[in-house]
Amino acid sequence: MANIKSAKKRVLIEKERRVVNNSVKSEIKTYIKKFKDALATDVESATEIYKTLTSKLDSAARENVIHANSAASKKAHFAKLLDNAKKSK
């Protein structure tokens, strides 16, 4: 444990941020699962979920929860999946 007052404060702040960051990452993973499930059944609902998912990814990248390149990579991957699903139907 830290001895200096400012170091103790940093430990507390990092703990609070970790909880928030894990919550955001969990929410993104949930939307990814919803998107993949919707993609298998209904392309129209998958399109709506994709819009929400990209918004969540952009927000997480803006808040430095995930890296911006990671968000862009995920968005491109899911856009390609959605495009392929639209073409096949």
NUDONU-629195 format. One line per 2 residues: number of its first residue (from 1); for each residue x, y, z of N, C-alpha, C. Coordinates in Angstrom, 1 decimal, decimal comma, always signed. Example, Ala and Ser with C-alpha at 12.3 -4.5 7.8 and 13.67 -1.06 7.14 Angstrom:
2
1 = +13,2/-5,7/+7,8/+12,3/-4,5/+7,8/+13,2/-3,3/+7,8 ~ +12,8/-2,2/+7,1/+13,7/-1,1/+7,1/+12,9/+0,0/+7,9 .
end
This chain:
89
1 = +0,8/-1,2/+0,0/+0,0/+0,0/+0,0/+0,9/+1,2/+0,0 ~ +0,4/+2,3/-0,6/+1,1/+3,5/-0,8/+1,2/+4,2/+0,6 .
3 = +2,3/+5,0/+0,8/+2,5/+5,7/+2,0/+2,1/+7,2/+1,8 ~ +2,3/+7,7/+0,7/+2,1/+9,1/+0,4/+0,6/+9,4/+0,1 .
5 = +0,1/+10,5/+0,6/-1,3/+10,8/+0,5/-1,8/+10,8/-1,0 ~ -1,0/+11,4/-1,9/-1,4/+11,5/-3,3/-1,4/+10,1/-3,9 .
7 = -0,5/+9,2/-3,5/-0,4/+7,9/-4,0/-1,6/+7,1/-3,5 ~ -2,0/+7,3/-2,3/-3,2/+6,6/-1,8/-4,5/+7,1/-2,6 .
9 = -4,5/+8,3/-2,9/-5,7/+8,9/-3,6/-5,7/+8,3/-5,0 ~ -4,5/+8,1/-5,7/-4,5/+7,5/-7,0/-5,0/+6,1/-7,0 .
11 = -4,6/+5,4/-5,9/-5,1/+4,0/-5,8/-6,6/+3,9/-5,8 ~ -7,2/+4,8/-5,0/-8,7/+4,9/-4,9/-9,3/+5,3/-6,3 .
13 = -8,7/+6,3/-6,9/-9,3/+6,7/-8,2/-9,1/+5,6/-9,3 ~ -8,0/+4,9/-9,3/-7,8/+3,8/-10,2/-8,8/+2,7/-10,0 .
15 = -9,1/+2,4/-8,8/-10,1/+1,4/-8,5/-11,5/+1,8/-9,0 ~ -11,9/+3,1/-8,8/-13,2/+3,5/-9,3/-13,2/+3,5/-10,9 .
17 = -12,1/+3,9/-11,5/-12,0/+3,9/-13,0/-12,1/+2,5/-13,5 ~ -11,4/+1,5/-12,8/-11,4/+0,2/-13,2/-12,8/-0,4/-13,3 .
19 = -13,6/-0,1/-12,3/-15,0/-0,5/-12,3/-15,8/+0,0/-13,4 ~ -15,6/+1,3/-13,7/-16,3/+1,9/-14,9/-15,8/+1,3/-16,2 .
21 = -14,5/+1,2/-16,3/-14,0/+0,6/-17,6/-14,5/-0,8/-17,8 ~ -14,5/-1,6/-16,8/-14,9/-3,0/-16,9/-16,4/-3,0/-17,3 .
23 = -17,2/-2,1/-16,7/-18,6/-2,0/-17,1/-18,8/-1,7/-18,6 ~ -18,0/-0,7/-19,1/-18,1/-0,3/-20,5/-17,7/-1,5/-21,4 .
25 = -16,6/-2,2/-21,0/-16,2/-3,3/-21,8/-17,2/-4,4/-21,8 ~ -17,8/-4,7/-20,7/-18,8/-5,7/-20,6/-20,0/-5,4/-21,5 .
27 = -20,4/-4,1/-21,5/-21,6/-3,6/-22,3/-21,3/-3,8/-23,8 ~ -20,0/-3,5/-24,1/-19,6/-3,7/-25,5/-19,7/-5,2/-25,9 .
29 = -19,2/-6,1/-25,0/-19,3/-7,5/-25,3/-20,7/-8,0/-25,4 ~ -21,6/-7,4/-24,6/-23,0/-7,8/-24,7/-23,6/-7,4/-26,0 .
31 = -23,3/-6,2/-26,5/-23,8/-5,8/-27,8/-23,2/-6,6/-28,9 ~ -22,0/-7,0/-28,8/-21,4/-7,9/-29,8/-22,1/-9,2/-29,9 .
33 = -22,5/-9,8/-28,7/-23,2/-11,0/-28,7/-24,6/-10,8/-29,3 ~ -25,3/-9,7/-29,0/-26,6/-9,4/-29,5/-26,5/-9,3/-31,0 .
35 = -25,5/-8,6/-31,5/-25,3/-8,4/-32,9/-25,1/-9,7/-33,7 ~ -24,3/-10,6/-33,2/-24,0/-11,9/-33,8/-25,3/-12,7/-33,8 .
37 = -26,1/-12,7/-32,7/-27,3/-13,5/-32,7/-28,3/-12,9/-33,7 ~ -28,4/-11,6/-33,7/-29,4/-10,9/-34,7/-29,0/-11,2/-36,1 .
39 = -27,7/-11,2/-36,3/-27,2/-11,4/-37,7/-27,6/-12,8/-38,2 ~ -27,6/-13,8/-37,3/-28,0/-15,1/-37,7/-29,5/-15,2/-38,0 .
41 = -30,3/-14,4/-37,4/-31,7/-14,5/-37,6/-32,3/-13,4/-38,5 ~ -32,1/-12,1/-38,1/-32,7/-11,0/-38,8/-31,7/-9,9/-39,1 .
43 = -31,5/-9,6/-40,4/-30,6/-8,6/-40,8/-31,0/-7,2/-40,4 ~ -32,3/-7,0/-40,4/-32,8/-5,6/-40,1/-32,5/-5,3/-38,7 .
45 = -32,8/-6,2/-37,8/-32,5/-5,9/-36,3/-31,0/-5,8/-36,1 ~ -30,2/-6,6/-36,9/-28,7/-6,6/-36,8/-28,2/-5,2/-37,2 .
47 = -28,9/-4,6/-38,2/-28,5/-3,2/-38,6/-28,7/-2,2/-37,5 ~ -29,8/-2,3/-36,8/-30,0/-1,4/-35,7/-29,0/-1,6/-34,5 .
49 = -28,8/-2,9/-34,2/-27,8/-3,2/-33,2/-26,4/-2,7/-33,6 ~ -26,1/-2,8/-34,8/-24,8/-2,4/-35,3/-24,6/-0,9/-35,1 .
51 = -25,6/-0,1/-35,3/-25,5/+1,3/-35,1/-25,2/+1,6/-33,6 ~ -25,9/+0,9/-32,7/-25,7/+1,1/-31,3/-24,3/+0,6/-30,9 .
53 = -23,9/-0,5/-31,5/-22,6/-1,0/-31,2/-21,5/-0,1/-31,6 ~ -21,6/+0,5/-32,8/-20,5/+1,4/-33,2/-20,5/+2,6/-32,4 .
55 = -21,7/+3,1/-31,9/-21,7/+4,2/-31,0/-21,0/+3,9/-29,7 ~ -21,2/+2,7/-29,2/-20,6/+2,3/-27,9/-19,1/+2,2/-28,1 .
57 = -18,7/+1,7/-29,2/-17,2/+1,5/-29,5/-16,6/+2,9/-29,6 ~ -17,2/+3,8/-30,3/-16,7/+5,2/-30,5/-16,6/+5,9/-29,1 .
59 = -17,6/+5,7/-28,3/-17,6/+6,3/-27,0/-16,5/+5,7/-26,1 ~ -16,3/+4,4/-26,1/-15,2/+3,8/-25,4/-13,9/+4,2/-25,8 .
61 = -13,7/+4,4/-27,1/-12,4/+4,8/-27,7/-12,1/+6,3/-27,3 ~ -13,2/+7,1/-27,3/-13,0/+8,5/-26,9/-12,7/+8,7/-25,5 .
63 = -13,2/+7,8/-24,6/-12,9/+7,8/-23,2/-11,6/+7,0/-22,8 ~ -10,9/+6,5/-23,8/-9,7/+5,8/-23,6/-9,9/+4,5/-22,8 .
65 = -11,1/+3,9/-22,9/-11,4/+2,6/-22,3/-10,7/+1,5/-23,2 ~ -10,9/+1,7/-24,5/-10,2/+0,8/-25,5/-9,5/+1,7/-26,4 .
67 = -8,5/+1,1/-27,1/-7,7/+1,9/-28,1/-8,5/+2,2/-29,3 ~ -8,3/+3,4/-29,8/-9,0/+3,8/-31,0/-8,9/+2,9/-32,2 .
69 = -7,7/+2,3/-32,4/-7,5/+1,4/-33,5/-8,3/+0,1/-33,3 ~ -8,4/-0,3/-32,0/-9,2/-1,5/-31,7/-10,6/-1,3/-32,0 .
71 = -11,1/-0,1/-31,7/-12,5/+0,2/-32,0/-12,8/+0,2/-33,5 ~ -11,9/+0,8/-34,2/-12,0/+0,9/-35,7/-11,9/-0,5/-36,3 .
73 = -11,1/-1,3/-35,8/-10,9/-2,7/-36,3/-12,2/-3,5/-36,1 ~ -12,8/-3,3/-34,9/-14,0/-4,1/-34,6/-15,2/-3,5/-35,4 .
75 = -15,3/-2,2/-35,6/-16,3/-1,7/-36,4/-16,2/-2,2/-37,9 ~ -15,0/-2,2/-38,4/-14,8/-2,7/-39,8/-15,2/-4,1/-39,9 .
77 = -14,8/-4,9/-38,9/-15,1/-6,4/-38,9/-16,6/-6,6/-38,9 ~ -17,3/-5,9/-38,0/-18,8/-6,1/-38,0/-19,5/-5,5/-39,2 .
79 = -18,9/-4,5/-39,7/-19,5/-3,9/-41,0/-19,4/-4,9/-42,1 ~ -18,3/-5,5/-42,2/-18,1/-6,6/-43,2/-19,0/-7,7/-43,0 .
81 = -19,2/-8,2/-41,8/-20,2/-9,3/-41,5/-21,6/-8,9/-41,9 ~ -22,0/-7,6/-41,6/-23,3/-7,2/-41,9/-23,5/-7,0/-43,4 .
83 = -22,5/-6,5/-44,1/-22,6/-6,4/-45,5/-22,7/-7,8/-46,2 ~ -21,9/-8,7/-45,7/-22,0/-10,1/-46,3/-23,4/-10,7/-46,1 .
85 = -23,9/-10,4/-44,9/-25,3/-11,0/-44,6/-26,3/-10,3/-45,4 ~ -26,2/-9,0/-45,7/-27,2/-8,4/-46,6/-27,1/-8,9/-48,0 .
87 = -25,9/-9,2/-48,5/-25,7/-9,7/-49,8/-26,3/-11,1/-50,0 ~ -26,1/-11,9/-49,0/-26,5/-13,3/-49,1/-28,1/-13,4/-49,0 .
89 = -28,7/-12,4/-48,4/-30,2/-12,5/-48,3/-31,0/-11,9/-49,4 .
end
